[in-house]
Amino acid sequence: MKYRTLDCCRDSEPCRIAAIHPPAHAHEWGEWLAELGFLPGETAMLMARAPGDDPLVVRIGSSTFALRRAEAACIEVVTPADGRAQA
């Protein structure tokens, strides 16, 4: 199944986290991201990108984090453009 991920969002585009899909080689990323607050239903926003698109500056709630692009790529999101982000 193809889904949208946080690393593919436009800068300053609000989105809602739908699921976390950690890669097989780094299953611990799921728990680590959850501990930071990246949980289904939470609102997130890609704030900025470093040159070369890595790392990414991401806001979740009132906290801001730098995530590697690979980490952001395992966060499934929905946006207002998807028509489901506000659900």
CORFEN-V866079 format. One record per backbone hydrogen bond with DSSP energy under -0.5 kcal/mol. NH is the residue of the N-H (numbers start at 1). CO is the residue of the C=O. Records with the same first field share a line. If there is no record, write none. Layout:
NH->CO + CO
This chain:
6->72 + 75
7->72
8->5
9->6
12->46
13->10
14->12
15->44
16->78
17->42
18->76
19->76
21->74
26->23
27->24
29->26
30->27
31->27
32->28
33->29
34->30
35->31
36->32
37->33 + 34
38->33
39->37
41->17
42->39
44->15
45->59
46->13
47->45 + 57
48->57
50->55
53->50
54->51
55->67
56->67
57->48
58->56 + 65
59->45
60->63
61->43
63->60
65->58
67->56 + 65
72->68
73->69
74->71
75->72
76->19 + 74
77->4
78->16
80->14
82->79
83->79 + 80
84->79
85->79
87->84
